[in-house]
Structures are given as structure tokens and as C-alpha cells.
Amino acid sequence: MDINKKRSFAELIVRVGVNVREGQEVVINAELDQPDFVELVVEECYKAGASDVRVEWSHQPLQLLNVKYRSADGLGEVKDWERERLLYRAKTLPAMIYLESSDPNGLDGMDQEKWGQAIQKRWSVIKPIRDEMENKYQWCIAAVPGKKWASKVFPELPVDEAVEKLWEAILYTSRADGDGMSAWREHNADLKRRCDYLNSLGLRRLKYRSSNGTDFSVGLIPEALFLAGAEDTLGSGITYNPNIPSEEVFTSPMRGDAEGIVYSTRPLSYRGVMIENFSIRFEGGKVVEVHAEKNEDALRTMVSMDEGAAMLGECALVPYDSPIRNSGIMFYNTLFDENAACHLALGAGFTSCIRDYDKYSIEECRSMGINDSMIHEDFMIGSHDTDITGITADGREVPIFRNGGWAF
């Protein structure tokens, strides 16, 4: 990939993604396979005025070894220096950049039960600090093509050609293959218009139907809004874009109000394994039954992480006619695949969806119906014939989606 295109993408992540401010610290999370691109992002952060940029590297083979040889208690321990680092971040609020490039199957064979137990133990320490930081800092998830990921997406190509082709796909779907700054301004304006219309309807419920068997309804929070694209930090009011790419208009539904069954339309990458061809049934707002042709054990672990893991935290509307779906590529990566189809998310909801959320505490937002959990996992249910109907507060039915696309 041309170095100038990579540099422009790095600038987009820094300027439009996290929108680094003068004197701000930045933390970049990345896999080991893209050091050259990480270097470009670091340089763009400093050019934007960052005072300090730190890179935290990860490597899936090391995670496999840690889970294999360490105990659940050892894995779940949050050491004093880790806690102090989290507290420092809660105080200084650095911009956080997450660069996805990992192998979709890179953690196959990992003991999911042990790793789940470790995460549950760590969460008791991490949660109050995370709550303190919520909505107050800029963050952005973007992607670069790791070799194993590229070979998964394009198995018929030599690895170097696969990486190049995945670069092209990432830039296209991220609206970064031309003037990315202008493209994102226009895209965010279109998303805002759709949110404004949806928020004018006074919706209280969404009903989903697809020919694959999806037959499902979910309640909405009266005080909640549909959001999309750019967001503003709480207090400082800094505008940033948390996901590159992003095609969704989303809201957080009423905790514990969901009925029916949904069928996946794309695989779900969860903790480095692929969950494929699965269904989830809800009764009384909670998951009561799951099935999957592949890695059902990972799906069961996911919905049992805590009480909120079996309830919904997000409903996202994405037209079937989207750049990612139109690319014809199965990315095997949730950042992309969730933006190819309507999706739901199990786990934590977004307190920022509550109207005038800055006037309420996190606990007050959750008392209105925002779900709380240690997980937030998106899974895709939209298809070419998905119909979604909204029910308003006065009982009117309003078409939201017809045949997989916007009905307005």
C-alpha cells in the first residue's frame, strides 16, 4: 500500500477518530504485526499536539500461553501497578486508539472457561474505575491488515497480495480512500439526519422479522435517543468518532425487555474464535437458549459472564446496502461485519443514549433501563429482507426498515 495513503489514514484516525487535543496524552493498543503503521500513527499524534504517546503491544500466541499455564486466580489478579495505571488514566483521560489486526482464529483452543473466570475476577477492580471514566475521554477503534487476518479473508491469494487487498478494502469501507476528512463530515451529517427523524417519532418498541426465522421484539427506553457517528465527550465537549468505519444508527434498549428469536447472518469473532451459524432466544428480556454450529461453548460462556451479559445493551440499524456489505467481503472482524448488517449487542448499554445524560449519574441512567455488564458483544442479524417496524408511545406502527433498507 502506498505510504501516502497509509499516512492519510493515520491522520484520519488521529484527527477525526480520537481528535487529539494540544497537550493530551495518547495510548495506542496494537498487535505486533503493524509496527510501521503504528509509527505513522504515533507521528500524527505528535503533529496534532500530543504531549506523550505510549504504545501497548499485544500478541495472541502469548495470550494462549498465559491462559494455558497460569491459574484462573493468577490471570484474574489486578496487580497494584496495573490498578495505579488505570487510576492515572481516569485522572488524565488520555485519548485511546485501538488498532485491530489480529487473526480471527488466533485464540482457537484457548480454555474459554478459565479465561472467563479471570475476566470476572479482574472486573471487580476495573469496573469502578471504568465507570469513573465513562463518556469522558476520546477513543477510536480502527483496523490494519495483519497477515493471518488477510489470509483468512482472501485465502486464495499469496499472503502479500492478500494484505494489499485487505488494505484496499479497509480504506474503501473506512471512507479513507480519498478525501477522508470531507467524506466523514458528509457521512456524519447524513447519520445525524436519520437520528433526528427517529428521535422525533417517540418510539417505544422495535419489531424485527426476516425470512431466516428471526421473529423478535425489544422495548425502548422513553428517555433514550438514537445516536450515530460522531460523539462528544462529557464535560470537555470534544467531538470524536469512536468507530472507523461506522454505518450504524443505534440506541440502548430497555434492560430486560426482549422477546423472540434471532438468527445470525454473519459469524461472530469472540475472544479470538469464530462463532458461526447461531441463534439466540429471549424470554422475559433474557437469553434462555443458544445454539451454534461452531464454538457454541464460547457463545454459552459469553452470555453467562454476569447477569447483564444475557440481556441487550444495543440495537443498531444498518442498511443492507452499505459499503461493507457491497464490498462482498466477509471480514471475520466485528468492527467491519457489524457495519454490514443490522445488529444487536449483548451486555453493557450506553449511558450517553439517555437524553441530557450529562444531568444524571451513571446509576440514574441505569435505573432508567440502561443495561450494565462487563461485556459488550455485537452480533449481526440483518439480511436482505429484514423488516423492522417501530411502535410509538401512542401505539402507531411506523416502518423503519423494509427489505433490508431504510423505509424513509
N, C-alpha and C positions, 0 to 999 in steps of 0.2 A: 504494500500500500504506500502511495506517495507520502513522503514525510510532511508535506504541507497540509494534506488532508488530515493526517493524524494530529498535527499541531492545532488545526482549526477545531477538531473535535475536542481536544484537550481544553482549548479556550472556551468552547461551548459549555463543557461540564463545569468549569470554574466560574464563568461569568453568568451563565443562565441557570445552570444546575444549582450550585450552592451559593452563587453570588457572594464571593469572598469580599469582606469589608477591610478597609485600611486598618492595619494593626491586629487583625484577627489571627488566631491560631487555627491550623488546619490539621486534621488527621485523615490519612488515606489508608484504607484497608484493601489489600490486593494479594492475588496469588503470585507465586514466584515466576510465572511464565511470561510476564509482560514488563520486564524492568525498563525497557526503552520507552514505552508509552508512559509508565509511571513517572519517569524522569521528565517527560514533557509536561505532565500534569503538575508536578512539583514546581517547575519553572513558571508555568502560567499562574499558579497560586502566588508566587512571589511577585510576579509582574502586576498582579491585581492588588498588591499591598499587604499580603500575609506577613505576619511577624515571625512565624515559626511553622514549618511543615514537617510532620512526622509520618513515616510510613510504617505500618504494621503488616508484616507478611504472614501469609498462611500457606499451608501445603497439605493437601489431602492425605498423602501417604503417611505423614507424621501424625495426623489425627487418627488414622487407622491404628497405628502402633500404640498411641496413647490409650485409646479405648481398649485395645487388646490386652495390654499388660498392666494397666493401672486399675485399682479398685474403683467402684462407683463412688465411695466416700472420698477417695483421693481426687478423682475427677471433679467432684462436686464442691470441693473446698475453694473458697474465695480467700486467697492469702491477703495479708494486711496490705502489701504493696499494691495489689490489684484494687482493693477497696479504696485506698488513698488516690489511685489514679482516677477511678470513677468519680470520687468526690471532687477532685480537681476539675474534671470536665464539667460537672454540674455547676461549679462556680464560674469557670471561664467560658463555657459554651463555645468550644471550637466548632468550625464547620466540619462536617463529616462526609467524606467521599468514599463510596464503596464501589470497587471495580470488579464486576463479575467476569470470570473467565474459566471457572472450574469445570472439570469433567462431570457430565450429568450422572455417570455411573461410578464416580471416583470413590464412593464410600460403600460400594456393594460389599456385603459380607460383614459389615460392622454390626456389633451387638447393639441393636436399637434399644432394647430394654435397659441395658446398662447406661447408655448414653442419655436416655430419657430420665433415669433416676438422678444422674449427675446434674442435668439441667434443672430439674425440680429443686435440688438442694441449693444450687447456686442462686436460683431465683429469689429465695427468701432474703438474700443480701442485696441483690441487684435491684429488685422491684422498687423499694422506696426511693432509691437514687434516680432510677429511670423516671418515676413519677414526677420527681422534682424538676427534671429536665424537659418534660413533655411539652411540645409545641414551642419551645423557647430557642431552639437552635436550627440552623440550616443543615440539611442533609440531602444527598443525592446518590442514587444507585444508577450506574451506567455499566456498559459492558465492552470488553475487548476479547478477541478470539484466541483462547487457548488452543493448543494443538489437538488435544484429545477431544475437546468440545467440538472443534471444527470437523474432525474426522467422524464424530458421531452424527453431525448434521449432514455432511457430504461424504458418506463412506465410499463412494465410487471414485473419488479423486485422490491423487497423491497429497500428502499432508500439507505441503507448501501451497498447492493450489487451493486446497480446502480452506486454509487460513485466509488466503487472499479473498476467496469468495465470501467467507463469513464476514470479513472486514466490510466488503461492499454491502452486504445485507444489513449489517449493524448501522452503517452510516445512512443507508436509504430509509430504514424504518425509524431511525432516530431523527429524521428530518435534518440530517447533518451533511448531506452530500452536495449541498450548495451553500447559499447564504443562510446558515443555521439560525443566526440571531433573528433575522426577519421572519423566517419560517415559523419560529416559535412564538413570536409576537402575534402573528396571524392565527396560528393554531390555538393559542390561549384565548384569543378573542372569540373564536368560534365556540370553544368549550364553555366559555362564560355565558354566551347567549343561550346555550342549551340548559345550563344550570338555572338561569333566570326564569326560563319558561317552566321548567319542572317545579321550581320553588314557588311559582305563582299558583300552582294547582291545589295546594293543600292536600297532598296525597297522604293516605293512612295505611295503604296496603299495596303490594305488588303481587300479581298472579302470573306464573310462568307456565307455558305449555310448549312442548316440542314433540315431533313425531317419534323421537327415540325413546319416549316414555316419561320424560320429565313432566311432572304434574305437581306443582309446588306453589305455596303462597307464603308471604312473610309480612309481618307487621312493621310499620314505620313509626318512628318517634315523632310526636307532634311538633316538638321544638327543633327537630333536626333539619338540616339543609343538604341539598346535593352540592358537591364540590367537584372541581376538576382542575388539572394543570397546575398553575402557579398557586402558591400559598404564601402567607405572611407569618413571620414569627411573632409569638406572643410578647408584648412589651416593646420590643425594638422595631417591629413592623418591617422587617427585611423580607423582600419578595424573593422566593426561590422556587425551583422546580424539583421535587423530590425524586421523580422517575423520568429517566430518558432511556427509551421512549415512553410515551403515555398517550393513550387514546380514550381513556375511561372517564365517565361521569359516575360518581359514586356517592353513597351515603352509608351511614351506620344504622342498621335496622334496630327494632325493638328487641332487646335481650329477651330470649325465651319465648318468642312468638314466631314459630315457623312450623309448617305442616306439609307433609308430602314427600315425594322422592325426586331426586335429581340424578342425572347420568352425566358422567364426564364426557367431554368432547375432545380433550387433549390430555396427554399424560401429565402427571404432577411430579416435579422434581422436589423431593423432600429429604433433607439431610444426605444428599449425595446418592440417593437411589431413586429409581423411576417407578411410580405407582401408576399402573396402566389399566384402562377399561374398568372403571369403578363406579359404584353407585352409593349414594348416602340417603338414608331415610330419616326424616324428622317427625317426631310426635311430641306435642306439648312443648315445642320450642327447642328440643334437644335431639341430638343424634341417637337413634335407637338401633340402627342396623347399618353395617357397611359391608360391601363386597368388592373385591378387586381380582382381576385375572393375574396380576403380578404385584408382589410386595404388599399383600393385604395386611401382613403383620405390622408394617410401617404405618399404614393407614390407621390401624387399631391403636397403635402407640400414640399417634398424633392426636386422636380425639379423646384420649384418656390422660393427657398431660396434667390437666386440672379441670375444675368444674366448668370454667368458661370455654375450654377447648372443644366442648361438644355443642357449643352454641355459636351463632353467627355474629361476626363483627363488621361485615361489609357486604353490600350489594353494589356491584359495578356494572354499568351499562356500556357495552362496546359494540358498535355495528359490525356485522359480519363483513361488510365492505370496508375493511380497514387496511392500511398499508401493510401490516404484518400478515394478515390472512391472505391478502392479494399477492404477497411475495411467493406464496406456495410453499413456504419453508416451515417445517416443524423444528423449532429452535431447541426443544428439550430444556428450556430455561424459563422459569415463571415470569421474569421481567418482560420477556417478549410474548410468550404464549398467552399470558393473561390479557394482553392488549390485542389479541386476535379474536376474542370472543367474550361475550358476557360471562362474568364470573362472580362467585361468592367467596367469602373468606371465613374460615373458622377461627375463632379466637378473639383477640382484642379488637375493639372498635376504636373510632377516632373521636376524642372529645371535641376536636375542632369542628366536627359536623354540627354541634349544637349552636343554634343561633345566639349570637352575643356570648359565646363561650368564655370570653375574657372576663365576664362578670361573675363567673361561677368557679367553684373549686372543682378539682378532678372528681372528688367524691360526689358532689352535687350533679355533675354531668352523668356519672354512672348511675345515680339514683333515678335519673330521667329515662334510663334504658340503654346506655352505652355499655357493651359487654367488656369484661375485664378478663384477661388471660395472659399467660406467659408466651403464647404462640399467636401468630397471625399468618395463616396459610391460605393463599388464594388457589382456587381450583376452577377450571373452565367448564361451563355448561352450555354456552351459546352455540347455536347451529344455524344453518341456512334458513330454517323455518321456525325459529323461535319467535313466539308471540308473548309479549308482556303487556298486561293491562293494569292500569292504576285505578285504585278505588279512592275516591276523595272523602273528605270528612263528612260531606252531606250525602254520601252513597253513590255518587255518579261514577260511571266507568269511563275511563279515558285511555285510548290506545297510546301506548308508549313505544312499543316495538311491534312491527308486523313483518313476517317473513325475514327475520334476522336483522332488520334495519330500523332506523328511526321512523316513527309514524308521524312525525311533524317536521 
